[in-house]
């Protein structure tokens, strides 16, 4: 557990499990999950890390599964 500070309270632990394995892939800055593609990029330092959600259904559209 992280210790509390004057400006941030203590955080409870987070446990994420995937007993059957992950159901996504990461290629460069793109996360592929089901029929979606998420582009992860670091913007300016003022914004910190941000998830730029360029959600595309391109694989479903090109395969005709829409």
Secondary structure, DSSP 8 states (H G I E B T S, - for coil): -----SSS----------TT--SEEEETTEEEETTEEEEEEE--TTT-EEEE-----HHHHHHT--
